[in-house]
Amino acid sequence: MSEMSDGTVSVRGLVRLILTAVVVMVTTAGSAADGPRLYLNNSPYTDDEVAIGVALPGVVAHRPYSLGGWVMCLDRPGSVTIDRVDLINPAGGIVLQAFSFRRRGDHPMLGNAERPLTELGFPARGSAVTTVCAKNGESLGTELGLQYGRTGDATAHAEGVRVHYTSAGRRRAVDFALDVRLCAPGDMSTEQCREMYESDE
């Protein structure tokens, strides 16, 4: 911005200043309109990408196996609606029978259980996720519960889950590297299953 000899600002400099302010306002408004983002088992304040492996031995076909303890939160105040959860690279007849979520603190965190989520304190349909991630890690968050099943005779496997959600009318998705193996009874050929069976001996 240039200044005239009499101390006034030139018209060209003033226009440039106004345009810059307008661009900043539009950019800020656009970010707010996108709505909050959902974080699953990590935080917007860290770069941690946590991968978790779970192997369940002796899984009987068509029986429910529920896993929990995965924490969800938002990067800023607001709410998001979970639309669906898909398995990433499923193989061997693994299925996601159900999913649900609940605010932490109302129940003990779920590890795993051979029961449906609805029998473990999870609602049949979860409400919106509204808990905000805390910088100090003290946020209670919202616990995600996943109910798996196996449809065939072989060990079944999925590399993770993809959570689809809606925030401020915009559809988004977040991936979680939750590697789950549902070991067929007596499977000693799959390394993760063999280790589970050998540890039980």
N, C-alpha and C positions, 0 to 999 in steps of 0.2 A: 504494500500500500504506500503510495507516494504522498508527500505533504507539500502543499504550495508554500511560496515564500511568506505568505501572510499567516501561516499556521493552520489553514483549513485543509481538509482531506480532499483529494481529487475525486471526481465522480467515478472514474474507472476503479480506483482503489476501494471506494465504498461499495460498488456493485460486487466486486470480488469478495469482500467481507460478508455481504449478505448471502451470496450464493453458497459460500462455505458453511455458514450457519444453517442454511436450509438443508444442505446435504447431511450434516450431522444430525439434525432433528429427524429426518426421514429414516436414516440408518437406525437410530435409537428406537423409533416407533416400530419399525419393522421387526426388530429383535423381540420386543415385548409382545408383539402380536403373534409370534410363533408359539407362545406358551412355554411352560416348563418342560425340561427334558427328564426322562426317567433313567435312573442309574440302577443297575442290578449287580449286587455283590462287589461294587467298587464305589468310588466317590469322584465328583467333579474336581475335588481339591488335590487328588493324587493321580499319578500316571500308572497306578498298579492295574495290571490286567491279570486277574487271578484265574487259573485253570484248575478245576477240581475233578478228580477221578473217583468214581464210586463203583464197586463191584458187589453185587448181592448174590450170595450162594444159594443153591437149592430153590430157585424160583419156579413155582408151579404155574403152568400155563393158565391164563385167564384170571388169575387171582390178583387183587390190587396190592401194589407196593408203593407206599407213600414216602416221599422225601421232603424235608423242609430245612429251615435254617438259613435260607437265602434272603438277604435283606435288600429291599428296594427303597429308593428315596428320590426326591426331586431336587433339581439344582436351584430352584427358587420357589417362593410360595405360589400356590395354585393347585390344580388337580388334573390328573390324567385318568382316562378310562382304559382298562386292559381289554382289548378286543378278542385276541386269541393268542395261543402259545403253540408254536410248531416245533417239532423235533428237527435237528440239523443232522443230515446224513444218517437216517435210521436204517438199520439192517437186521435181518434175522427175525422179523416179526415183532419188533418192539413197538408199543403204542403208548400214547399219552392219553390215559383214560379221562383225566380231569385235572383242573388246576384251580386254585383259589388263593386268597391272601387275607391277612388279618394284621391289625396293628400289634407290634411287639409290646410286651408288657402285660397284655391281657391273659396270656397263656405261656407256659414254658415253651421254649423253642423246640420244634420237632426235629428229631434226627431221622430215623426211618422206622416204619412200622408196616406190618402186613394187614393193614386196615384201610378203608376208604378215608379220604380227607374229612368228609362230613362227620365221621365217627371220632375224629381227632381234634374237634374244636374249630374247624374251618367252616365258614358259611358256605352254603350251596352255591351262592353267587357273591363274589366279593364286591364291595363298594369301590368308589374311586380312590386312587392313591393320592394322599395329600401330605404325607410326612416329608419334611424338607431335610436334605443332607446337612449335617453339621460339620463345620470346619474342624472342631475338636474331636469329632468322632463320637460324641455323646448322644446323637440323635437316636431315638428308639427305632425309627424306620418302620417299614411294613414287611412282614414275613411272607415270602412266596412259598406255597406248597404245591408239589407236583405229584400226581398219582400215575404210576407206570403200570404196564402189564405186558405179558408176553403171549403171543398167539400161537406160536409153533413149538416144535420140540427142541430146536437148537438154541444155543446162547444168543441173546439179542443185544443190540448195541446201538447207541446214538451218541454223536460227538458233542451235542449241546442242545440248547433251546434258543429259539428266537421269539421274543415277546413283542407282539404288535400292539400298539396303543394309540390313542387319539388325545392330542393336546391342543386346546384352543381351535378345534375343528380340523387340525392337521394330523394326518396319519404318519406315524413314525414306527421304528422298530429298534430293538436293542438285543444284541446277542450275548449269550452267557455260555462260556466254555465248560459246561457241566457234562463230562464224559461218563455215561452210565452203561454198565453191562449187567444184564440180568442173566446170571449163570444157570444153565440147565443143570439139573441134579447130576452129580458125578462127572461133570465136564473137566477133564484133566488136560485137554489139548489147548485150551485158551489160557494163556499165561496168567492173566489177572484172576481167573477163576481157580486155576490150579493153586496159586498162592493162597487164596482164601481157604480152600479145602485142606491144604497142608498145614495151615496155621491152626485149624480146628482139631488136628490129630493130637 
